[in-house]
Amino acid sequence: MSDRSLLFLTTCHHSVINKDGFLEYDLIENSEASMLNVADHDYFQAAIAGHTFVTGVTEHRTDHEPVVLFSAPIWNELNDIDGIIVGTAALHTLRSIINTLQLGETGHLYLTDPSRLVLSRTDETSPLTLSDTDVFKHARLDEPQLNSYENAAGDTVIGQYLWIHNGKWLLIGEMDTTEMNIEFWHSLFVIGGILLFVFLIAFVVIRLLIQQIIFPIDKLLEGTVILRLGNYNHRISDQVHDESLDEFKALHSAYNEMARSLDREFSLRQQAEKELRQANERLKQLSFSDSLTGIGNRRYFDEVLERSFKESA
């Protein structure tokens, strides 16, 4: 149970009245009150009919203090009404409970009864009624209060209302627009800071992802250019391979395998060309000499003669 509920229960005066309107039990013994019949009162008639009832501010019969009276039926095991329970709450108790509800630094909470008087006045400077304020006028028309307005004290505030007790009591909350603006800008600053932090994190993550994508692609492009220039010994390093995503690791492995194949084929081609040149040179030597004596033959003599003739000319 909250402190406000405990305060309310311990400061209220409760009585039990039978179905004929006479007092059966009272927390405070009062012989005069036990002789009174309240059957003609509104709170008794409403409760004996099975309804709860709450009055506006009225005077207590004995001490004439301002109180709020409430009543409810008492049901027996046969679901019949045997009487009613009546409670009275002193006005200062309601004020204490309402004023414990804080609305920031400049906020105020007001409760008005059916006579539209403010029940939560803390001192003489508090408004007696809110009937001239915009929020009260909107409340009477059951329209939402969307804009700021000037309250009973002349301050610019933001307010909202809530009808309670079947539309008989009105609860109004107000807060100075300056505090609202401070809270707004503070919230905006916090949200902006969170968004900036998220943006920075996203930027770093995206940058890392781009690096993991662009860097291995650049290495592949660089390797293709090197291969096109004829350097078949080029390989993508193991460091680049290890720092790449799995998909690019497969591409790097394929590239290195292709480079090894080209290097191997290029080496075989060079070796074959070398052997072919050597074979051609050997065949040329054989075609210009006698196979038995090794002395130049007629073809050799004709070629030397033609070359000498061209040189002398």
C-alpha positions, 0 to 999 in steps of 0.5 A: 500500500502506498503512503498516500493510500495509507494517509487517506485511510488513517485520516478518514472518518468511517461510519456504518448506517443501517438500512433504516438510516440510523447509525450502527457503528462509528469510530467516534462515539457520539450519542447525538449522532446515533439518534439522527436519521439520514435516510433523506440524504442523497448519499444514503439514498444513492448507496442504499440503491446500490451505488457509490456516492461522493459529494462536493465540499460540505461542512461536517455536522459536528465540527463544521470543518470542510469535508468530502463525504462518500458512501457505498452499500454493504451487501450480505451473503444473500446479495441484499443490502443491509446498510451503507458505509459512510466516510468523510475525508477532511479537505486538508487530507485531500490537499496533502494527497494531491500536493504530494504528486509532483509535476517537475519543478513548476508543475501543479495538480488541481482538483475541482469539485462539482462547484468548480472550486479548487480543493488542492489550494495550498495557500491564499496565492493558489487559485480559487477556481480555474473556470476562466482558464482555457483548459477548463473551457476545453474540458467543459466541451470535452475537447483536447488541450493542444496549445499553451495557455495563460493559467489563473496566475498569469503564467504561460503553461501547458496543461491537460485535464481528466474527468473523474467520478462520472464527470463530476470532479475535474483533475487538471495538471499544469507545467510552465512552458519554460520547463517543458522547453528545457525538458524538450531540448534536453530530450532532443539533445539526448536523442541527438547524442544517441543518433550521433553515436549510432551514426559513428558506429555505423560509419566505422562498421561500414568503413570496415566492411568497405575495406574488407571488400575494396582492399581484396578487389584492388589486390585482384585488379593489381594482380591481373595488371601484373599478369598482363605485363608478363610477370607470372611470378606474382602471387597475392600474399598470405597476409592479404588472403588471411585478412579477406572475407571467405568469398575473396579468399576463394578468389585469391586462391583461384588467382594464385593457382591461375598465376602458377599455371601461367608461370608453369606454362610460360617456363615450359614454352621458354624451354621449348623455344630454346630447344627449338632454336638449338635444334634449328641451329643444329640442322643448319649446321648439318645442312652446310657440311658434309656428314662424313668429313665435316667440311662445308659442302656446295650449299655452304660454298654458295651461301659464302660466295653470295654473302661475299659478293653482297659485301664487296658490292 
